[in-house]
């Protein structure tokens, strides 16, 4: 074997041999697991309590579509949500001591952006701004007087924040807090509240969430 051929053989062996600290991460036998496919849609269920007045149940379902921009940590979704919420409050009118009862039920349809911000590992914060409409049914009664009832569609703006943990590639759980501001309406109901010196509370809710990613 000539010296040139020997030099080529030695150079080839050196190139193919593993370098110190850079061993082959997958030595036979091994299985290379492919990365899971990206997800661009979410479906979410919420359940919890209204936190204004005397409280009451709230349930909602939403769908969303979106994704992440390359090289930019936040994840953007456009979501649409349907919500049912109820509240009941009772007490005494401050000026007279007469007992009263205030009941409200609302069906909401909203849509808007939600932004996820990764914190560490599977934990993410999110915020959202939703707009839409709310069909509110309200009843206000005072001891010894007839009940005042009203219902109407109102414009609604809702702000929400939450914390989410991505347990699996396709499943997350978390918590969510929201505050809603509605258009002033329900004139007969509002007039009854004003005459009694009772102020309606801002609509706020706290819920647990289960989210599917697909």
Beta strands, then each sheet from edge to edge (+ up, - down):
strand 1: 41-50
strand 2: 56-68
strand 3: 75-92
strand 4: 99-120
strand 5: 123-142
strand 6: 148-168
strand 7: 171-182
strand 8: 203-213
sheet 1: 1+ 2- 3+ 4- 5+ 6- 7+ 8- 1+
end
